[in-house]
């Protein structure tokens, strides 16, 4: 049960970014030059399929961004239920079995025994070297050697069947909603969707959504009895770690954008519009910043933060808040070092726009510079901002993995794909090789980055005026 709500810095910023995205969506709906390109994105097969996959990642990230102190079963002297000092998220609460079922050490995916042999004392007092049974993985099997494969197929069938049922229900609900909107019969809409005679590729969207639902229910069913991606050195479920790392990857890609955008937009437009000494000062600033190696700047900032946190440990109530501050600081540093590219693009675009006829006419009529920038310059560079943000997202996700690999990324106590890859270095060197932590992190990161890259290609094509005019 949920206790007192805990609002971390990154939680507040991520929901602020969600509100900003909703406000931008409402704004874009009323502007044809923004609504039209988004219509092209929605009409793209690749666009809608990748959007469904990215939506799954976003939902997991948002659920993992609602933190609270869980309530305990015990009560205090006043008869009120006490709460734990531990801070967990809503996602942690929903996947409590995955979080709490911890083994002794390594176990392979879907295994019923530990990965390495140990000394086991039999009931007769004899000590033998064998693979001990797991505490939770396959614990319901009396004879794993004979029952394991049949049980895996049974749980797979149940998971696929549940996924199919949910997919059918979701498909019927969508068809009913479209039938009500188009004011036609259910069967007519179903026929149109099957033949894909609509501008929006609903069949592709439903196929992708059904695939995601099938994988989700298959994972839920198998993870209820097994560790589907094995366990790590301390026996923690790797599947749980990979899911928890989604929030870290999304935060690196989105909060860095939140830090980067104000400086890039403001300074880029000012440099191109005012020119003169303003342009010289801004160019000198980002040229100087670009001359400093980004990795060294990030390393220096993180080391300074570590020293501060070590000297002021009493200011942090939990390890979660400590790790959250380091993540926020990493986003700020990445934002500070990554705004210069967008600033250069906007400077060049603003220099071109200030010479067009309608801007020159506004200047001749005595319209203020601020009004000209807001009404004429900013709306005409939003497509560049959007394309750059979407393209930079996947690069920032990969940057977190690289930085954590060299120990200047997120806090070691925080779940991230970079930390999983970093820990896999030693695991790949041991005998027998522990390969599943590396595979899990690479798989989840690959799907996210590939989907983001494909989606960004669709957005770029839709918002590029030259490609739009050729179509």
Buried (B, 14 or more C-beta within 10 A) or exposed (E): EEBEEBEBBBBEBBBEBBEEEEEEEEEBEEEEBBEEBBBBBBBBBBBBBBBBBBEBBBEBBBBBBBBBBBBBEEEEEEEEEBBEEBBBBBBBBEBEEBBEBBBEBBBBBBBBBBBBEEEEEEEEEEEEEEBBBBEBBBEEBEEBEEBBEEBBEEBEEBBBBBBBEBBEEBBEEBBEEBBEEEEEEEEEBBEBBEEEEBEBBBBBBBBBBBBBBBBBBBBBBBBBBBBBBBBBEEBBBBBBBBBBBBBBBBBBBBBBBBBBBEBBBBBBBBBBBBBEEBBEEBBEBBEEBEEEEBBEBBBEBBEEBBEEBEEEEEEBEBEBBBBBBBBBBBBBBBBBBBBBBBBBBBBBBBBEBBEEEEBEEBEEEEBEEEEBBEBBBBEBBBBBBBBBBBBBBBBBBBBBBEBBBEEBBBBEEBBBBBBBBBBBEEBEEEEEEBBBBBBBBBBBBEBBBEBBBBBBBBBBBBBBEEEBEEE
